[in-house]
Amino acid sequence: MEIDYFPSHIIKEIKNTWEIWNSPPRLSTNSFTSK
């Protein structure tokens, strides 16, 4: 699988979303509440 052609900012968004979905509910709730 080649992802080199993806812009770096898109990869960052995917990683951030992935971390949010994989984080415990408390962490996700806290991060959303802080914003």
N, CA, C and O atoms as CSV, one atom per row, in Angstrom:
chain,resi,resn,atom,element,x,y,z
A,1,MET,N,N,0.853,-1.196,0.000
A,1,MET,CA,C,0.000,0.000,0.000
A,1,MET,C,C,0.889,1.246,0.000
A,1,MET,O,O,1.756,1.402,0.860
A,2,GLU,N,N,0.665,2.121,-0.967
A,2,GLU,CA,C,1.490,3.328,-1.059
A,2,GLU,C,C,0.667,4.535,-0.626
A,2,GLU,O,O,-0.409,4.794,-1.165
A,3,ILE,N,N,1.184,5.267,0.351
A,3,ILE,CA,C,0.475,6.461,0.828
A,3,ILE,C,C,1.339,7.697,0.646
A,3,ILE,O,O,1.024,8.764,1.174
A,4,ASP,N,N,2.434,7.555,-0.105
A,4,ASP,CA,C,3.353,8.681,-0.272
A,4,ASP,C,C,2.692,9.852,-0.994
A,4,ASP,O,O,3.087,11.003,-0.806
A,5,TYR,N,N,1.689,9.562,-1.818
A,5,TYR,CA,C,1.069,10.636,-2.592
A,5,TYR,C,C,0.051,11.433,-1.775
A,5,TYR,O,O,-0.452,12.455,-2.242
A,6,PHE,N,N,-0.256,10.975,-0.562
A,6,PHE,CA,C,-1.179,11.731,0.277
A,6,PHE,C,C,-0.480,12.958,0.863
A,6,PHE,O,O,0.657,12.853,1.323
A,7,PRO,N,N,-1.139,14.117,0.853
A,7,PRO,CA,C,-0.575,15.310,1.508
A,7,PRO,C,C,-0.389,15.058,3.000
A,7,PRO,O,O,-1.184,14.358,3.628
A,8,SER,N,N,0.655,15.629,3.548
A,8,SER,CA,C,0.986,15.366,4.955
A,8,SER,C,C,-0.130,15.824,5.886
A,8,SER,O,O,-0.375,15.190,6.913
A,9,HIS,N,N,-0.811,16.920,5.541
A,9,HIS,CA,C,-1.857,17.403,6.460
A,9,HIS,C,C,-3.021,16.423,6.514
A,9,HIS,O,O,-3.682,16.307,7.546
A,10,ILE,N,N,-3.280,15.721,5.422
A,10,ILE,CA,C,-4.350,14.715,5.447
A,10,ILE,C,C,-3.941,13.548,6.338
A,10,ILE,O,O,-4.757,13.025,7.096
A,11,ILE,N,N,-2.681,13.142,6.246
A,11,ILE,CA,C,-2.200,12.047,7.099
A,11,ILE,C,C,-2.310,12.453,8.565
A,11,ILE,O,O,-2.666,11.635,9.413
A,12,LYS,N,N,-2.006,13.707,8.861
A,12,LYS,CA,C,-2.100,14.169,10.256
A,12,LYS,C,C,-3.541,14.111,10.735
A,12,LYS,O,O,-3.810,13.712,11.868
A,13,GLU,N,N,-4.463,14.511,9.874
A,13,GLU,CA,C,-5.875,14.468,10.268
A,13,GLU,C,C,-6.315,13.036,10.523
A,13,GLU,O,O,-7.033,12.765,11.485
A,14,ILE,N,N,-5.886,12.116,9.659
A,14,ILE,CA,C,-6.256,10.708,9.843
A,14,ILE,C,C,-5.689,10.189,11.153
A,14,ILE,O,O,-6.380,9.490,11.895
A,15,LYS,N,N,-4.440,10.523,11.444
A,15,LYS,CA,C,-3.820,10.050,12.691
A,15,LYS,C,C,-4.546,10.630,13.896
A,15,LYS,O,O,-4.801,9.922,14.870
A,16,ASN,N,N,-4.878,11.912,13.834
A,16,ASN,CA,C,-5.577,12.537,14.958
A,16,ASN,C,C,-6.940,11.892,15.171
A,16,ASN,O,O,-7.325,11.599,16.303
A,17,THR,N,N,-7.663,11.674,14.084
A,17,THR,CA,C,-8.979,11.033,14.192
A,17,THR,C,C,-8.840,9.622,14.733
A,17,THR,O,O,-9.627,9.183,15.571
A,18,TRP,N,N,-7.820,8.911,14.237
A,18,TRP,CA,C,-7.595,7.533,14.680
A,18,TRP,C,C,-7.313,7.506,16.177
A,18,TRP,O,O,-7.811,6.638,16.894
A,19,GLU,N,N,-6.504,8.470,16.650
A,19,GLU,CA,C,-6.180,8.505,18.086
A,19,GLU,C,C,-7.429,8.802,18.909
A,19,GLU,O,O,-7.623,8.223,19.978
A,20,ILE,N,N,-8.269,9.697,18.415
A,20,ILE,CA,C,-9.492,10.043,19.150
A,20,ILE,C,C,-10.414,8.833,19.247
A,20,ILE,O,O,-10.971,8.553,20.309
A,21,TRP,N,N,-10.577,8.110,18.127
A,21,TRP,CA,C,-11.472,6.950,18.131
A,21,TRP,C,C,-10.916,5.831,18.992
A,21,TRP,O,O,-11.679,5.064,19.578
A,22,ASN,N,N,-9.582,5.726,19.076
A,22,ASN,CA,C,-8.982,4.625,19.826
A,22,ASN,C,C,-8.716,4.993,21.283
A,22,ASN,O,O,-8.282,4.150,22.068
A,23,SER,N,N,-8.972,6.243,21.645
A,23,SER,CA,C,-8.713,6.648,23.020
A,23,SER,C,C,-9.904,6.293,23.903
A,23,SER,O,O,-11.024,6.167,23.407
A,24,PRO,N,N,-9.677,6.131,25.204
A,24,PRO,CA,C,-10.777,5.820,26.135
A,24,PRO,C,C,-11.841,6.910,26.106
A,24,PRO,O,O,-11.522,8.063,25.814
A,25,PRO,N,N,-13.085,6.582,26.396
A,25,PRO,CA,C,-14.183,7.566,26.343
A,25,PRO,C,C,-13.903,8.805,27.188
A,25,PRO,O,O,-14.246,9.921,26.798
A,26,ARG,N,N,-13.282,8.603,28.345
A,26,ARG,CA,C,-13.017,9.756,29.216
A,26,ARG,C,C,-12.099,10.755,28.523
A,26,ARG,O,O,-12.357,11.958,28.548
A,27,LEU,N,N,-11.032,10.262,27.908
A,27,LEU,CA,C,-10.097,11.159,27.234
A,27,LEU,C,C,-10.786,11.880,26.080
A,27,LEU,O,O,-10.583,13.078,25.883
A,28,SER,N,N,-11.595,11.155,25.323
A,28,SER,CA,C,-12.291,11.767,24.195
A,28,SER,C,C,-13.260,12.839,24.693
A,28,SER,O,O,-13.338,13.926,24.120
A,29,THR,N,N,-13.992,12.531,25.752
A,29,THR,CA,C,-14.949,13.495,26.284
A,29,THR,C,C,-14.223,14.730,26.793
A,29,THR,O,O,-14.666,15.853,26.554
A,30,ASN,N,N,-13.120,14.532,27.487
A,30,ASN,CA,C,-12.367,15.663,28.016
A,30,ASN,C,C,-11.820,16.530,26.890
A,30,ASN,O,O,-11.862,17.757,26.978
A,31,SER,N,N,-11.312,15.912,25.842
A,31,SER,CA,C,-10.741,16.680,24.736
A,31,SER,C,C,-11.835,17.490,24.039
A,31,SER,O,O,-11.606,18.636,23.652
A,32,PHE,N,N,-13.029,16.896,23.878
A,32,PHE,CA,C,-14.111,17.621,23.226
A,32,PHE,C,C,-14.616,18.754,24.126
A,32,PHE,O,O,-14.962,19.829,23.637
A,33,THR,N,N,-14.656,18.514,25.431
A,33,THR,CA,C,-15.145,19.527,26.353
A,33,THR,C,C,-14.173,20.695,26.443
A,33,THR,O,O,-14.591,21.840,26.621
A,34,SER,N,N,-12.894,20.417,26.322
A,34,SER,CA,C,-11.884,21.466,26.440
A,34,SER,C,C,-11.968,22.450,25.278
A,34,SER,O,O,-11.635,23.624,25.438
A,35,LYS,N,N,-12.411,21.982,24.107
A,35,LYS,CA,C,-12.424,22.859,22.932
A,35,LYS,C,C,-13.559,23.872,22.990
A,35,LYS,O,O,-13.709,24.684,22.077
